[in-house]
Amino acid sequence: MFAERFKNRLMLQQQTGLYRQPPEVKIRDGKYLSIEERRVLNFASNDYLGLGVSEELRQRAARNFGKYGTSSSSSRLVSGNYSIINKAEKEYASYFGYGDAIFFPSGYQANLGILSTILERGDTVIFDKHIHASSVKGMTMSGANFLGYNHNSMPHLGKRLEMCGSQQVAVLTESLFSMDGDLLDVTGLGKLKERCRFLAIVDEAHAFGAIGSGGRGIAGPVADIAVGTFGKAFGFFGAFVLLPEGFKEYLFNFSSPLIYTTTLPEAHAATAIDILEIIERSEDRRKHLRDVSQFLKEGLRLEGFRVTGDAHILALEIGDEAKAVNMARKLLQRNIFVLPARYPTVPLHRSILRIGVTALHEEEDITSFIDHVKGASGELK
């Protein structure tokens, strides 16, 4: 019965253009991937500063894993509460200007662990309708009441807040949205926070490291809690959450995803400290990333394409799901790899090519990308 159900649902996915079958990547070489015996230029990466292929970071991580070993072999709440992890968390809290911090094995688990624990039945959470799937899952697991507001619309959020009156409210959003590529209206959110008392939880996964002073993101002035990830601009794995004082103790006692998970190894924490030092002195990488991202956005628009995005994530509007898949396939044939984002990642019939620009890209890569997008688009007309 299960096999028949799976077969039918997969068939439906194929018929609606929503079937997913990621290509097998044989090797990664800087900004290139080896796919189907060809070397392709990668525009689907979240390695925004190029640290994931940095020789300096590779050597530091190797040294740390050689010193500390490969596993913590315990949850944080048993024998895994190592001093080096606490040291790293304190350094992250200090660097980003928060009272405390805590590490998680992944960004998805961080959102689950934070939201399902801090929020509870009787609370109200008001969320941007374009937040990440992990935030949606964590929010629904909490048992709290929830209301969506129109994407990045501070007027609509204000109306939602007025509806809540004196209830205990949290607002959940992102600073750089992972698919739309637009930036949070920090000033607008700050003005609402002055008028209405709420807990602001901001996912800065795509911003930390890549934008803001020293890579500190943009939401610091308004975010009570901020979620970051090592798996994007930091070129590593795992996640970190920046917190007010006292919240970490509460999570240690009540966050199931934290309590019942083997913690990240000591070597991870040691490497995280090294990464923070690299991030601080990466202004040249951040400037280059801004420049090539703007160059790509302007170039695509000059060619008549509809493109959104305020930073290094750009959304090339396609619409039809099958067309988005075919467009990505045509580009792969031209040695360009880019993600066709479809429902439920984006709204139905609002498919995009989600373009991830990195500091590894040069202007000639951008020019080549634009030329191939033109060519592939012409073939599909």
N, C-alpha and C positions, 0 to 999 in steps of 0.2 A: 504493500500500500504506500509506504513512504517513497519507494523508488518511482512509482507511477505519479505521485504528487509532484516530485521533483522534476520529472520529465516534462509534465504539463506546464509547470511554472517556467521552466527554462525555455520551452517552446514559445510561451507568451512573451517572454523577455526578448527573444529574437524577433518576433513579429512586430513588436512595438519599438524596436530600435534601442532597447534598454539593456541588451545582453552585454555582459562584461567578460572579457577574456584578455587579461593583460599580456603583452608580449614578454617573452623571456629575455632578460638582459644577461648577456654572457660576461661582460666586463664593463667597468666604468673607468674612463680615462679622462679626468678633468671635466671639461664641458661636453665630452662625447660619451656615447654609449655604444656598445656593440650589440645590435639587434638584427636577427635574420641575416647573419653573415655580412652585415654592412655597418659602417661607422657613421652614426647619426648625431647631429647636433641637438643637445638636450635643452628643450624649453619647458620641461615639466618638473623641474627640480625645485625644492625648497631650500637648497643650500645657498642662501642668498649672498653670503660673503665668500663662498668658496672654501670655507674651513673644513668641509667634509673630505676634501682631497688635499688639505694642507700638509706638507711634509713636516713642518714644525709641530703641528698638533699630533700627527701620527707618531712622531718620536716621543713626544711627552706622554701620550697615552700608553705607548709600549713600555716606557720606563715605569710608569705608575702600576701597570698591571704586572710587570715583573717584580715589583716591590711588594705589592699587597695581595696578589692572587686574583682569581677569577670570579669568586662568589662570596657573598656575605654569609651564605648557608643558614640564614635565619630571617625571620621577620624582624622588623624594627622593634617590636614590643617584646621580643624574647632576648636573643643575644646579638642582635644586629644593630644596636644603637651605638655605633662606633664614634669615637671622638672626632675623627677626620670628617665624618658626615655632618656633625653638628657645627664644626668649624666652617665648612663650606657653606652651609645654610646661613650662618651668621654673616659671612662675607657677602652673600647675595642680598640679604636683607639690607645690609649697610650700603652696598653699591647702588641699589635701586631706591633707597630711602624709605624702607618699611621697618616695622618693629620686629618682624621675624620672617622666617621662610621655612619651607619643607619640601623635600624632594619626593617625586613619585616615579615609578618605572615608565610611564608614558603620559602624554598629554591627555589622551582619552581617559585614562584612569584618574588623572588629577581632577578633571572636571567631574567625574563620577564621585570621587572621594570627597571633594569639597562641597558640591551642591547637595548631594544626598544626605550630608551630615549637618551642614550649617542651617539649611532650610528644613522645615518640618510642618506637619499638619497645623493649620491655623495661620501660617505665614502666607504672604502673597508675593509672588515674583512676577515682575513685568519684564518681558524679554523682547529684544529685537527679533523680528521674524526671520532674519537671515543668520542667526547664530549657528554654530557648529553642531553636528549631530550628537557629539558627546555631551555638550551642554544641555541639549534637549533631553537626553537620556537621564542625566544626573538630576535635572529639574523634576522630571516626572517621577523618578524614584523617591524623591523627598517627601511626597505626599502634600506639598504645598499647593495652594491655589495659584493658577498662573494665567496671565493675560499677555497676549502679543501686541506689539505696536508696530506700525508701518516702518519699514527699514530706514534707519537713520533719521527718522522724523521726530525732532524734539517737540514740535507742537502736539503731535499725536501722543507722545509719551507723557507730556504735561496733562493731557486730558485723562489718560489712564491713571495718573497719580491722583488727580482730583477725585476720581471715583473711589479711591481706596480710603480716603479720610484719614482716620487715626490708626489704621491697621499697621502692623509691623511689615514693612515692604523692603524688598531687594530689587534692584534693577540689574539686568543681565545683558551684556553686550560685548562687542569686540572692538579693538582699536583699529586694526586693519583687517577688513573682512576678507576671508580666505578665497571666496569665489568672485565677489563683485570687485574687490580690489580698492574700494573706497575707504576713506579714513573717518573715524568717529568724529562727530561734532563735539569736541571736548568742551569748548566754551559754552555751548548750549546745554550740555549735560551739567556743567558746573553751576549755571544759573538756576536750573531746576533743583539741584541739590541744595542750593541756598534757601529756596522757598519751601521745599518738601524734604522732610527727613527720611532718607532711605540709605540702605547699604548698597554701594556700587561695586559690582563684581565685573571685572573687565578681562577678557581673554586677549592677551597681547602676544600670542604665540608667533604671529607673522610679523610683528613689529620689533620685538626685543632683539637687540643686536644689530638690526638693519637700519632703524630710523631713530631719531631723537638724539639728544646730547649724549655722547658716549654709548649710543645704542640702547638708551634707557626707555625707548618707546615714547608714547605721547600722552598716556592716560594718568600718569603719576599725580597730577593735581586733583584728580577727581576719584580715582579708584581706591576703595578701601582694601579690596583684594584683587590681585592681578595674577593671571596664570601665564606662565611662560613655558617654552619647550626647548630642550637641548637639540632636538632633531631637525631644526631648521637653520637659522643663521648661526647657531652655535656649533654646527657640524658634528654633533655627538648623538647621544640617545638619552631618553628619559625626559623628565619635566620638573619644573619648580613652581611653587606657589608662594607669592609674597603676601604677608598677612600682618594684621595688627597684633600687638602683644596680647598674649593670652589665648589666641585662637589655636596655636600649635598644641598646647596642652589639651584643649578640648578635642582636637582631631585624634591625638594619641589615645584618648579614652573612648571615642565614639565612632570613628570613621572605619567602617568595616573594610573597604578596599585598601586601607593602609594597614590595619591590624593583621589581616590574614594574607598578606603578600610578602614573599621574600624581598627584603630591601635590596636596593642597588649596592654593588660592592664598594669597598673602601677605595679601590682604584678609580671608580667613577667619580667619587667626591674629590679626590686629589686632582683628577683631570679637569673637573668643573672649575676648580680654583685657577688652574692654568688658563682655561678658556676665558675666564673673566678678565685676566690681564691682557690677553690677545684682543678681546672685544674692545677694551678701553682704548687701545692704540690702533684701531682699525678705521680711523676717519677717512683715510684715502680710499679704502674699499667702499665705504658708505657713499662717498662722493661719486665714485665711478659708477656705483649701482644706480644712484639717482640720475646721473647723466645718460646712461645707456637706456634706462627705462623710459625717460622722457623722449629720447630720440626715437625709440620704437613706437611709442604712442602717437607722436606727431607724424611719423612716417606712414603708419597704417591709416590714420585719418586723412592724410593728404591723398591717399589712394582710394578714398571713398568708403572705407570700412568703418563700421560702428564699433567703437572701442571705449570701454570704461576702465577706470582705475586711476588712483591718485599716487601710486608709488610703484613698487616692483612686481605687483600682481596686476595683470591686465586681462580683461574679459573681452574677447572678440565675439560679438553677437552673431549667432547662427540661426537659432530658432528651432527648426525641425531636428528631431533626435537622429534620424537616419542620415541626414545631411551632415550633421556634426561628425558622426562616425566616419562617413565617407571622406570628409574633408581631412580629418586626421590621418586616414589611411593614405590619401593622396600625398600628403606631406611626408609621411614615412617613406613612401616610394621615392621622394625627393631628398631623403636623408635628413629630414627634420622631424623631431619627436615632440609632440605637444598633446595635452590631455583634452579629449572631448568630454566636457562635464555635462551630465544629463540628470534628469529626474531619478531619484529624489534629492540629489546633491543640489540641483537648482530647480526652479519651478518647471512644471510640465510645459513643453513646447517653447521653453526659453533656454534651449541648450546654447552652450558657449564653447569656444576653445579657450581654456584657462591657461594663460601664458605666464610662466614663472621666469623672470629675468634674474640673472645672478651677476656678481662682480667678475665672474670668469668670462662673460661675454664681452666682445669688442664690437666697435662700430661696423666692421665688415661682416660680423655674424648677424647683426641686426639688419643690415642691408640685404643680405642673402635671405634671411627669414621673410622679409617683406616681399621680395621678388617671388619666392616660392609660394607664399600665400596668394599672391595675385595669380600665379600660374595654376595652382590647384583650384582656386575659385572659378577661373575661366573654364576649366575642364568639366566642372559640375553644372554649368549653366545649360 
